[in-house]
């Protein structure tokens, strides 16, 4: 491994830049996870809505059969 001398202020700048990059990456990953969670929740809601519509149609159908 080659060691390069850096003046202290440059080393500090490199550390700060790396920290900014890591924070930005963490934020991007967090947003990605949130979007994925939102998509999953939306799919669950859509499935629940379809089940509810089927149940209402079935209830209407059964009532109509009872009234015949």
PyMOL commands that set and color helices and strands:
alter all, ss='L'
color gray80, all
select helices_A, chain A and resi 8-67
alter helices_A, ss='H'
color red, helices_A
deselect
rebuild
show_as cartoon
